[in-house]
Amino acid sequence: MMYPGFNTTRLAESKTFYTKHFGFEVVFEDDWFVLLKLGEYELSFMLPELPQQNSLFQPAFGGGSWLAFETDDAHREYDRLKMAGVFIVAEIKDEVWGDRHFVIKDPNGIGVDVYQRIQPA
């Protein structure tokens, strides 16, 4: 198994965002770490600058990462998240390579691409 992890001071906001909007469940939670699970996938958030962690794992998240969630109906997910008050970074559109998608941002600034596979143009 492999799962992504992000260092952030926004543990509570991250947990709320992914449990509320995508249905993740909390597997483990402490004051320094949160591990979430959705089906077979896991996602973790950890406080930065923890002295017990290897120095490679200490810096706070600095950007340049994204997560992608596949759905069978991108329009339905777009409407659901917009009604929930989630800010839409990029409006829903169809791409020539065969994706219908839109982009939101989580509390850490991580891009979240919500996509549906469609017939390429």
Helices and strands as residue ranges (DSSP letters): E 5-7, H 11-22, E 25-29, E 33-38, E 41-46, G 55-57, E 66-70, H 74-83, E 88-94, E 99-105, E 111-117
